Structure formats: structure tokens, C-alpha cells
């Protein structure tokens, strides 16, 4: 069998057509017969009854072409339909006449429509010989360390499939992590099968593109440790395997990536959507950063990649954007009642990044982040980024995520607040030292409080600000002093004024 996908789709169509035609007979429809006279001697004539099965099928072709299996069979037959029809002596170039001819050959001279398994295999063999004359079967295989399958083989469409390493004739270097020992679990292989003309090169470039896109689909589908081996192997027919470079293996971080039977249809749908997606600008940059993060050996190394990707998607390139990033992400990824909790988690992730960059100690980590697991924070950020990228690439969200988040917040019933710190320069009173007690930079945020008695507002993406300072609460600002004398009409008193008994305080040379 040269083309497993073509075989399966044609067989599905033939089975569904047989069920429909057999149901017609049970409901009272009859196959007409044609009578032929055949002389058997000088005075004897024999009559031969030929069932008009082709006419019976033709009268019901509109219903047959509406079957769910007809379109996939027509697509699989594709351009080879014209060649098949020409060799059968039937006019036409499209796939529908070829499928029609296939049914005629299956039920030639038949009076029932029970599916003829042996005849189908014979007819399909003729189809393959017709379609693949003067061609060779080309195969490219790559290894996927970290991937596990519930089923031994998963067809992903258009010649691409996932197969357990021991279930296919493949080079040992692809199947085993250590081909000399051949111990442990064999790798799952990604296999691209193509029928090419003898003068065509092997489909190595196509394999590189589709293998990388498949790995991207795995990472966008759900978390887990899966990578693509740096080498693939290609061959024509039963020739020798030749190694080819396909990309970087990356690192396996986290639990193995298991594909269950229930997830297979959804994964196929995601792969089809990614093949049609055209990512550009900030989305393409963020997607590249996301994949870099998935290939990092450590969670803390991946965190910066994920946060950079979120900054690109949610316009967090300046101070104002970074202050709003966590709130915008919460608006897009959480229900209204859960937004504050998600916002807080993202703020903690930013604090964790600053802690890692600063190289703080374990004791400082508890003061800055608390008892939160760094791995859990990284995985949460990764999951939110994955959801945003998947929805944008599949067309469920517009690429302008900043505007989409702001629209959600404006329609929100719950009021929200974005705080920003005062960046105006403050001067200490004459004779005092700047940087004394109460003015040192906090360990968690690196922010220097102002030398005033007022509370310092801090952006929300700086977590636990204010919880780090352990001193006494700031004293309230002094109340304004009431003037002792009435002011002239038209003069409005100011809280900044201070009144005393010295006339010089209210006069100046003219």
C-alpha cells in the first residue's frame, strides 16, 4: 500500500455508499435487468439477465455525493483522478467521475450492495498502480523526545503522521536516545510520506517546515516537555537512510507530553488553523519568544521570555504600559470575579523576574515573593501567554490585544484602579541627610520612598509594595493653619500658606 490516507478515505466512501444503496433495496427499490439473447444451437436460445447496477447508482448519485465521506475521498484522489479516468476509458478530469467509476467497478453485475472487501482491495490496487507509475515513495522521519501516544499511530493528514518508534522501519538513531544500548522507551517519530517523480528531490524542506509547525502546535495545545530532535532521516523507496538537519532539539522541561485519543481531533484542527495563520509584527515576535521560553532548561530562564512576549502583545514597552499589563491580561484571561487574583499572580511573576535578575538570597526571596512556588508562577504565566497566542493565531481574538482588553475594562461593572508613582524630585530639609532611615530602597522593588510623610503610591506590577516596609505607619500631614485676620475680598486662602505675626512675611520691596 503506497498511500494509506487515500486507501482509508476511498474505503470510507465505498462503505458509506454501500450502506445507502443497501438501505434503498430494503425500502423497496429494485434493480432493473436487461435481457440478452444468446443462441445455444440451431433452435435453442438462451436469455441472459444483466443487472443495471450502474443505472441504479446513477439515479442516486446526488445523494451519494452528499455523503460526509465523499469530499475527503475526492480531495485525496486529487489530480490523479484525470489519469485514472483516462486509463479506464471514461471521459472527465474531476474526482467525482472517478469516484463514480470506482463504485461501478465495485458492483459490476452485482444484485446486492453488501460491501465486497476483496474486490475493493483489487480495485484500489489498480488505482495505486495508475496513480503512482513513474514515481517513488519518499519518507522523512524525525524524533520527538518527550512525546507519548495513547494510540500507536496518529494520522494528522496530508501525509503527516505520528508513529511509535518500534512500529516502523526507521534508523535506530531516530528511535532510541542511545542507539547502542537501545534501552528505555523508544521515541515517537513524526513521519512525512510523499510520492514524488523520479526526477524530483526528496521533500526535506517541506519536512523541516511541517515538523517545526507541528512542534509549535504541541506547545500551543497544552504544556509539557516535548522537543524535536536535531536530525531527521530521509530515503526514497527502500534505499539507505540519509541524515538531514531539521533544527534545534531544545530542552525537556516538565512532565512528558501525552496525546490522548480524545485530544487527537482537536490537535488536527489546531494544526490546520496554524497552517492558514499569517502571524506578523508583535504577534510573530511574541510567538518566537514563547517558543524560546519552552526550550529553556530552567523555569526562571523561561520567565523573562514569557514576560517579554506579554509586553509585546499588551503594549508594555513603557512605564504606563507595564503598569497596566497585569490588569489587561486579567481582563482577557479571567472572569470579572477572578481578575484581581490573576492580576496579583502576574505582579508576583514580575517581582520574581526582578529577584532573579538581582541574584537575591533565599531569605530575600521570602521577603519579596512570600511562600509562592516559582515554578507555579512561571507555569501560570506560560499558560496565560499560550491561551492568548492560540486565540490570536486561530482568529478568535484580534491581534490588537491592548484595545480588546481596554474595551473589556471600560465595560466592566467593577471599578478598577491603576496607580503610578510620583516621579517629581523631592528635596530633604536643609541640614538633613537624604538616604537616612526610612528612605533606603526597599529590597523587593528598588524604589526609593519620598522624603515626605505621605504614603508612596507604587505601580500595581510591583507586588507587595508597602508590605515590605516594616516601620511605623506614616504620620498624617499637618492640618492647615487658620488665618488670624480676615482677608481682603476676592482673595482665596490656600492650604500652602502659613501665618505668623511678622509683617515681613507678607511684604516685599517695591
PyMOL commands that set and color helices and strands:
alter all, ss='L'
color gray80, all
select helices_A, chain A and resi 4-26+53-59+61-65+68-77+80-88+95-106+117-131+165-167+172-175+204-221+261-276+281-294+299-313+319-333+336-358+362-368+374-393+401-411+503-506
alter helices_A, ss='H'
color red, helices_A
select strands_A, chain A and resi 33-39+45-51+135-144+147-149+153-157+160-164+188-197+231-236+242-245+257-259
alter strands_A, ss='S'
color yellow, strands_A
deselect
rebuild
show_as cartoon
